[in-house]
Amino acid sequence: MLFMLAQTDAPKYVSATPDWAAAAWAKVQAKYAVTVPRVGEKIPYVPTDEVYTDVGADDIYWWTNGFYAGLLWELYSHTGDDQYAAAAHQQADRLDKALHGFVGLHHDVGFMWLHAGVADYRLTGSDEGKRRGLIAANVLAGRYNPVGRYLVSWNEDRPGYVIIDSMMNINILYWASQVTGDPRFTEMAKAHADTVLAHHIRPDGSVYHIVNFDPNTGELVGYPQGQGYAPESSWTRGQAWAIYGFALSYRHTGDARYLDAAKRVANYFLANAALDDNEIPIDFRSPREPVYSDTSAAAIAANGLLLLGTQVDALERPLYEDGALALLKHLTEAHTDFDPAHDGIVQGATAEYHSAENREAAFRIAKIVVTISLSVIIADTVPIQNANIITIPDAAYQTVAYMAKKGIIEDSSAWHAAMAKTNGGRNLHTVRDLAMLLNTANKHSSAVSSANTLKKEQMPHQYTANGLTIINVPSFHTTEKSVYLTYIRKLNALVADIRGPFVLNFSGNVGGSPSAMILGLYSLIPNGQLWTSVARNGKGQQVHLSKNGLRGSAAEYLGTDVKTIIGKKNLHTKVAVVMDNHSASAAEFTIMSLKHNPNVKIFGLPSAGFTSENSGQTFHSPLSDNSWKIITWTTIRTDHWVRCSSVLNAQGTHQFNNAPIMPDVLVAEPNTSDSSNTKQPPVNPTVLTEIKKWFALT
């Protein structure tokens, strides 16, 4: 059974949503709703005369080529608008030329396919997105130098170059280990992070952009000139990459050294930012005049600071949270172009201190790199979903804690082992990861993304086979009231119109809403107690059926709207119930309820064995008016096991804990899988033959 309940107490990246952030997010949505169709299949970088050119046509290997896809997935995850998913897929399709061309690839495969592939997999479960991400991860792993314990950043004649930006790219390696179970990717990422920590981070928290190693011995060679003012200076975007990158590595590994590094660099960054009222220069150690700013450094640092704020104790958190918000507020007020007629959004990013061309171009409008700040500008309007974080929302961790506290744990040793392996759920990276962890505790516990659950519901349907009238009772999950009542009304009407014995087909019904099915079959089920839900603490709650609806436990539904739909009782007609090993959850509860009727007999195979109740927790975008249609994540937790009070076995009562229901007449031959009548499988002729024998008895 699936019940979607609004989440109201999820942990946040900031303590309260600033009004300016909510206003900025509304403007962002309005702008991209217009500009995304205009951009089309172009891979944007820097606009010319406020119109994006197509950098993919000039250099398909360019390091920022995945950022626009990430922005599109960001928009899709928060709005549910399919145009953004379609546009992101177009970007990924174009980038396949680079992925399979190979020769121009570099360490920025992480930047490119965390956004163009992994984000797709995280949000939709796309096998193609996963494949792209794993290819990119293997390409990056192939750049590992085992002598120096680092990943080579660039190509050509620089086999010893390691740049600070690399701390962002290694996140695709952490992800690859998570989805494949192969620890080699993570070990390479950790070795690289250790090397960067030892050689790039200075004691005061400032950062080298480039470190050069001897590729044959791994020994330090020197510090080449990078994109900042000088080799020994402090290029601000590099500072930002370090904050964000080490915070992410701490998130993936739990290694406190990475947290300490992120804090050291963050403290240095915030101290310098305060000197210029959050107008971030290209380099903190550059001449005061002329003033060259870099908004991309501010945006990236803010992302990292917000993440860091969730990783420190409550007394430290305000330093990083307030610092991030100050940076973002300054960006939105001084450097953001919300005009839908103009491509791009954040102005004033700079590629390189000593390149006048790059400075001037960037001042026209920011590079796509600063779109990383989108999810932070709206930080507590919606959860951060940046592809580099490649983790499920923090709010989902509450589900793991709830499961541990109140859920029904079927195999405690397996559950505790899984909890230890995932650091209590904190190291989860996809919805699938969360589903697997919950499933370890109880097979009826899972997690799904709304992208995979939004579908058109099938309605009950009647057909005739072998001279028998058959009503298909399909799965039903929708919580929309009008559709819910339509399902009940349709099922009641079909039952009321039949004269004589008939068949209810639950084959292929995987569950959903038990109240919709039970109230739809109200005339066939005696009023009174149907079952007792028993919680982990042993307390039970009885579930009752009456003319007012269904009362008790998570299946409850009461209302005058139901009283006008349900029909009169008909407990004297023979009803054959057909189930198979796919009949599950709500279908099983409905079949249990039907067994209170002495004229009901079950035919077919044992049911799936999901005879437990669960309650759901839904995470909404606050801008969605809590509409279930744009839910970001839906988590399902098993809270109860069920005891059926009807006679289901020789003992008179049967207590279930995900045990299957056994049919009264076992028919081993499975139902066929195709049907012109409905998506449900039709009842197998062998089953119908057995049913006809029973109907023929007086």
N, C-alpha and C positions, 0 to 999 in steps of 0.2 A: 504494500500500500504506500502511496506517495501523498504526503501532505505538505504543501508549500506554505511556510510561515515567515512573515517578515522578520528580518534580523534587525534588532534595534540596539544591541550592545556590542557591536564589533569594535575591536581596537582600531585606533586611527593613527595616521601619520602626523596629524596635528591635533591639538586639543580641542579646537573649535574652528569651524569653517569661516574664514574671513569673508565679509561681504564683497570685497573687491575680487576675491577669487571666484565666487559664484557668478559675479557679473562678467568676469573675463571668460569663464567657461561657456556661458551662454553666447557670447560674441564669437568665440572660437567655433562653436557648433554652427552658428549661422554662416560664418565665413567659409568653412570647409564644405558645407552643403552645396555651395555655389562653385567653389574653386576646384573641387575634385573632378566633377564632370568636365570642366574646362581644361584641366591638365591632361586628362585622358591617359594614354599609355606612356607619356613622356616620363623619364626618370629625372626629377628636378635636382638642381644644385643651387646656382645663383641666378636670380632673375636679371634679365636685361630690359630696362625700361618697364619694370614692374610686371614682366611676363617671363615665366620659366622657359629656359631653353632645355634641350634634351641632352644631358651629359652622357647618357647611355649610348647615344649615337657616336660620340667622340671617343669615349673610353668606357667600355662596359665593365672594366675592372676597377673603376674609381672607388675609393674606400667608403664614400658616403652613399653608395648606390642602393643600399638596403634601408636607409633611414626613412625614406618616404613610405615604403611598405610598412615599416614599424608604426609610423604615424597613423596610417590607414587602419591597421589592426587595433591601435589605441582607440580610434574613433568607433570602430565596430564594437569593441568590447564594452563601450559605455553607452552606445545608442541602439545597438542591434540592427542598424541600417545595413541591408545587404549590399548597397552600392559600394560601401567601403571594403567589404570582403572581396567583392568582384574586382575592384580596382587593385587591391593588394595582390590578388592572384595574377593579374596582368603584369604587375611589377616582377613577381617571382618567375613567371614564364620567361620574361625577357632576360632575367639574370641567369637563367639556365645556360645561356650562351657562354657566360663567364665561368660558371661552375664546371661545365664540360670542356671549355676551352683550355683551362688549367694553367697554361704557361704564364699568364699575367697575374695569377693569384698570389696573395701575400698574407701576412698575419691578420689582416682586416677581414678575412673570411668570417671571423666572429661577428664583427660589426654588421656585415652584410646579411648573413643568414640567420643570426639570432632574430633579426627583424623579419626577413623575407621567408624564412622556413619555420624556425622554432616557434615564433609567435602564432603562426597558423596552426601548428600542431597543438599548442597549449590551449588555444581557444576553440578549435573545431575538431581536434583529434585526427586531423588530416594525415594520412599515411604519406602523401607526397611531401607535405611540410616536414615530417619526421625524416624522410629519406634525404631531402635537401640538407637538413641540419646535420645529419650524420656524415654525409659526404664532406661537408665543410669542416666538421670536427676532425675527420681523418686527414684532411689536407693540412690543417693546423698541426695535428700531432706529427705529421711527417716533417715539420720544420724544427722538431726538437733536437737540440744538440746535447747529447748525454754527457759529454766531457764538461761543458760549461754549465749544464743544467739550466738551459734557457731555450726559448722559442725565438728563432730568427725573425726579426720584424720585417725587413725589406729584402729586395732581390738584388740582382746585378752583383756588384763587387763589394757588398757589405754583409758578409756572412756572420760578422760578430756584433752587428748593431741590434740593440734592444732599446725600444722607446717606451716611455711610461704609459702611453696609450694602450699598450699590450695588456695591461691589467683588466681592461674591459673585455678584450677578445677571449681570454681564457675561460670566460663563463660558458662558452659553448662546449668546452671540454668537461666541465662539471656536469652539464646537462647530459652529455653523451654517456657518462658513466651511470647516471641515474636511469636512463631509458634502456641501456644495454646490459647493465650489471657488470660491465667490464671496468675494473678499478684503474686500469692503465691511464685512461684519460685524466682522471682526477690526480693521479700521482704526478703526471707531467705538469698539470696546472699548479699544483702545490710546489713542485721543484722550481718552476719559473717564478712564482710569487716569492719564494724564499730568496732567489737571486736578486730580484728587483728590490726587495726589502733591504738586502744587504748592501746594494750598490747605488740605488737611485735616491733613497730617502736620507736626507741629511739630518743631523741631530736636532736642528732647530725646526724641522718640519718642512723645510723647503725641499724642492725636488729637482733632480737633473732630468732634462728631457731625453737625452740620448747617452747611453753608456756603450762603449765599444770593447768587446772581448776578443781575445785571440781564439779563433774557432778550433784550433788544434790542441790548445792547452787549457782553455777556459780562463786564462789569466786576464786581469784588467789591463786594457791598453790605454784608454783615456775617455775624455768627455767631449765629443765633437759638438760643433755649433748646431743648434736646433732652430726651432721657430721662435724662440725668445730673443731677448736683447743680446745675451752672451752665454757661452757655455756654463759659466758659474752663476748665472742669474736665476730668475724664478718665473718661468713661463706659466702664466696663470691657468691656461687650459690644462697643462700638464699637472698642475696642483689639483685641479678638479678631477682629472682622471684618477689620480692617486687616491683621493678621498673615496670616490665612488667605487673604484676597483677593489681596494682593500676591504671596504665594508661588505662588498659582495663576496669576496673570498672568505671573510669571517662567517658570513651567512651560510655558505656552502660547507665549510669545514669545522666551524666552531673553534678554530685556532685563535687564542687570545692575542697572539703576536700581531695578527692582521688587524684586529680591532684596535690595538694600541697604535699601530701605524696610521690607521684611518683617523684616529683622534688627534694624533700629533700633527698631521698635515692639515686637518680641519681647523685646529686651534690657530695654526700659523695663518691660514687663509682668512679666517674671521678677523683676526687682529689687524691684518693688512687691509681688509675690506672696509673696516670701520674708519680708517684714515681718510678714505675718499667717499664716504657716505654711500657705499655699495656700488659706486661706479667703478667697475673692475677694469684695470688697465691690462694691456697685453702681457706685461711683465711687472711683477712687484719690485724688481730690482732694475728698473730702467730710469732714465732721466725724467724728471717731473714735467719738463716741456720738451717737445710738444706732447699733448695728451692723446694717446692712442688707447681706445677702449676695446674690450672683447666681451660682448654679451654672451657668447657661447660658454665662456669660462664660468660666468655667473649661473647660467642655467644648469650646466652639468654639476657644478658644485652644490647647487640647491638640491638636486636629486640625491646626491650622495649624503648631504647633511640630513635630509629627511629620513633616509634609510638608517643612517647612523643614530639618529634620535630614538629609533625603536630598539636599538641594541644596547643602550647604556641604561643606567639606573635612573630613577625618577628625578633625582637631584641634578643630574647632568643633562637630562633631556632638554630643558628649556634653552640651553646654550645653542644647541644645534637646530632645534625647531625654530626658535625665534630668528636665528641667523639665516636660515633658509627662507623663511617668510619675508624677511626684510629684503633679501636679494630678489625674490620673485615679485614683490610689490614694486620695487624700483624698475624691474624689467617691464612690467605691464604698464606702468605709468609713463616711462620715458622712452621705451624702445620697441613698443609693440604696435604693429599696423593691423587693425581689425577691419579695414576696408575690404569688403568682398570683391571689389573690382581689381584688387592688387594681389598678385601671387606672393607667397611668403608671408611670414607673420612676425618674427622677431628681428628687428634691425640691429646692425652694429656689431656683427661678428667679424673677427679678423683671423686670417690664416697665419700670417707671419709678420713679425715686427719689422724686419728689414725689407719687406716687399711692398713698395708703394702701390703697385697694381692691385695686390690682394687686399690691402687696406681700403683703397678707394672702392673697389668692387663690393667689398663686404659692407661698407657703410651705406650703400644703396639699399641693401636689404640682407638680412642674415642668411647664412648658409643653412642648409637643411639640418646640419648638426644640431642647431639649437631647438629643433622640434622635439628633442629629448625633453625639453622643459615643459612641453604641453601637459603631460600628466601631473606635473608638480604645480604648475600654475593653478590647476584645478584640484590641488592635492587632497583636500578633504571634501570636495564636492563629489568626487568619485575616487575609488581606490587607485593607487599607483599600479600601472600595468606595464611599465617599460619592459621591453623584451629582454633587456640585459638582466633584469631581476629574475626572469624565468622561474618564478615561484607562484604558487596559488596565493590568493589574498590571505593576509594574516588572519582575517576573521575565520577562515576555515579551520585554523588550529583549535578554535573553541570546540569544534565538533569532535576532534580527537580527545580533548579533555573531557567532554561530556560523555563520550563513549566509554572512556576509562572509569568514569564516576558512576554512571547509571545504566550503561548498556548491558545487554546480555552477552557475556563472553563465552563462546562455545569451547575454545581451546586456549586456556590461559597461558600456557607455556609459549605457544606460537605468537600470541598477542604481545606478551612481554618482550619476546625476542625482537619482534617487528618494531615495537616502541623504542627499544634500545638502539636498534639500527638506524632509526630515523630521527633520533634525538627528540623523542616525544612528539613526532610529527613536524618538527621545525625544519627538517631537511627535505621536506616534500617539494616537488618542483612542477607537477602537473596535476590536473584533476584525476587522471588515471592513477597517479601515485597515491592520492588520497583514497581513491576507491579501493585500491589493492590493500592499503593498510586497514581500512574499516572492514573489508571483507575477511581479513585475517581473524578479526574478532568474531564476526558473525556473518554468515553467507548472505544474509538479507540486508546487510549494511553496505552502502555504496556511496558514490558521488557521481553526479552527472553535470554536464554543462548545458545550459539552456539551448545552445546552438544545436544540440543533438536531441532535444526533447520537444521542441516546438514543431508540431506536426498536426495535420488534419485528423480529427478523431473519426473513427468508424462508428456508425450507428447500428443498433440491432437490426437484423435482416431476416426475413422469412423465405424459405424455399421448400420444395418438395423433392424427395428422393425415395425410391423403392416404396412408394405409396404412403410415406410417412411425412408429416408436417414437422419441419425443423426450424427452430429459431436460433440463429447465431447470436451469442452474447459476447461481444468483443471487449477487449481491454478499454479502459477509459481513465484518462489522467487529468483532463482539463478542470481547472478550478473556476472557470468563467461561468457564472450562475446560469445565464440563458442557455448555454450549451449543455450544462449539467441537467437542467430541467427538461430539455428536449430529449436527452437520452432516457431519462426516467419515463417521460410521457410516451415515447415511442415503444419502449419495452412493455409497459403496461397495456398499451393498445393492442400490440401483437398477441399477447397472452389472452386478453379479453375476447378477441375475435375468433379464437379457436374453439371448436366443439369436438370433444373426444380426446384421446391420448395424444401426446406430442412429445417432441424431443427438444431439450435445451443443450446447445453445443457450446461448451467452454473450451474446446480444443484450441490451443494457441493463444488463449487469453492469459496474458502475463500479469494482469492485475491492474492496479491504479486506485480507483475510488470504490471501496466496498459499499458505501451508502448508496451510490448511484445504482449499482447492480441489485442490491437487496431491496431498495425501495421500488426499483423497476419491476421486481418480481414479488412485490408485496402480497399479491393475491394468493400466492402459492406457499407462503411461509406463515406458520401460526404466530400470533402475537405472543409476547412474553420474552423471557430470557433466552438469548441466542448463544452467548458464550461469556466467559469471564476472562478479562485480561489480567494477568498476574505480573506484577513488576518484580524487579530484582530483589527488592526487600521483602517479597512474599505477599505484599498487599494486593488484593484483587479488586477489580472494578467490573461490575456486571454490565453487559450490553443488552438493552431491551428494544424490542420492536413494538410499535403501537401505531394507531391511526394518525398520531401526531408526528411520526417519523422514527428515527433511530437515535437512541439515547445511550451515552456512556462511552468512555474511552475516546481514542482519536477518530473513530468511525462516525462519531455523532453528527447527525444532521436533523434539525427540527425546523418547522416553519409551516405557516398556513398555506404557502404555495404548494407544498407536497400534498396536503389534505385534499386539494382540488384535483389532483392528478391520479392518486392511487385508487385502484378499483376494489370491488368487493372480493371477499375471500372465496377461493375455489380450492378446497382441500380434499376433494373427492375424485378428481381426475388423475389418472396415471400420468406421471411425468418421468421420462427417462433423461437422466443427466449424463452427458458424455464429456469426459475429460481425458487429457493425455499428460505426458511428462513435461509439457510446457505450461500447463495450467497452474498458475502461481498466485500467491499473495491474496489480493482482494478476490480473485476468482475462487480460491480455496475457502475463504471466509464465507462467500456466498453459497458455495456447495455445502459447507457445514450447516449453514442456516436452513437450506432447503431440506436437509436430512431430518429436520424436526417434523416434516410432513411424512406420515407413514406411507403415502402413495408415491413417494419419490424413490427411485433406485438409480445407483451410479454404475455406469458402464465405461469400459475402456482400460486405460493404463493408470498406474499410480501417479498422483499429482507431482508437481515439481518439488514440493517440500519447503515452501517459504511461509510456513504457518506461524508467523510472528507479526506483531504490529510494529510499525516504526513511525517516528515523527520526523518531519523534515525541517530543515533550516535553510532559508533562502536569503541570498545576499543581493540586494537591489542597488541599482544606481539611484541615489537620492533624487536625481532629476527625472526619474521615470515615473513619478507619482506611485511608486511601489507597484507598477504594472508587472505582472508575472511574465509578460511577453518579452521583456528585455532584462530578465534576470541574468546576472553574470555567472553565479555559481549556485547550484542546488545540492545540498548535502543531505543524505538520508541516513538516519541512525536507528538501529534497532533498540527500542526501549522496553518492549514487553514480549513475553511469550503468551501463547493463548491456550485456554482450556475449553474445549467444546463440551457443552452440557447435553448435547444430543447423543443418542446411542450410535456410536460409530464402530464399536467393537464388542467383543464378548463380555467385557467388563462393565459395559453400560456407559461409562464415560471414558474419554480418551484425552490425556494431557499431551499437548503438542509442544515441541520446541524445535521448529523447523523440520518436523517429521512429515512425510507425505501422507496424504489421504489415500486409503486403499479403496478401490472400487468394489461394489457388491458383486459385479460380474466382470472378471478379468478377461480382457480380449487383447492378446499379445500383438496382433497385427496393427501397426501404427496407421494413423490417418494419412491420407495422401496430402501432398503439399501444394497442389495447384487447384484453383477454383475460378470459375467464371462468375460466381455469385458474389464473392467477397474476398478480402485478404485473409480471412480465417480459413483454415483447411476444412473441407467438407468431411462429414462423418463417413468413415470407411464402410463399405457394403457389409463386411463381416460383422461389424458392430451393429449395423441396422438389422441384420438377420437375428441376432440375439435379442434385440429390443422387440422385434415383431413377435418373437416367441413369448415374451413376457406380456405384451399387450394382449395376446390371444387368450391368456389365462383369465378365467372368470374369478 
